[in-house]
């Protein structure tokens, strides 16, 4: 793909993201994306075949951007506790974001499409996050920062709590205090009692 085509594809994905944020996934048509991008129908089909394909690419792009921001925020001398707390703070920001979020569209997409286990990006991201957090906790245990008998179980528990908080944020609403309470509880389970470690 040439530079011009790559730029056009990126523009379509960035514009489509705004449409998905505004309308969710179910209500978006290729026509909506054509109109938002101000391109011809044929111009859009040169790059993408369906709203599902576009949405999957938007999700990949968003995930990569979030990973880059997170990686860039980690100091060279960061401890395992520093990195875990930074990760939890990023999750809190995402949970409390009232607008410009794809969460509703993501759930609609998975309820409607129901991809198999291999094609499920959410499952892959979840499993990948569990592995990363597990390694982080193991490192923290080795360094005496954390106390944990079952690092994998704890990593899984953290991700399930965060997923539950995401659903709560979309359905019943959630406060910053409620998020802080759950995060501080997770840290306490790892033997981190110092509330200054997570000032919110």
Secondary structure as UniProt FT lines:
FT   HELIX           3..23
FT   TURN            24..27
FT   HELIX           30..37
FT   HELIX           41..45
FT   TURN            46..47
FT   HELIX           51..73
FT   TURN            76..77
FT   HELIX           80..96
FT   HELIX           103..113
FT   TURN            117..119
FT   HELIX           121..142
FT   TURN            143..144
FT   HELIX           151..171
FT   HELIX           176..189
FT   TURN            190..191
FT   HELIX           195..198
//
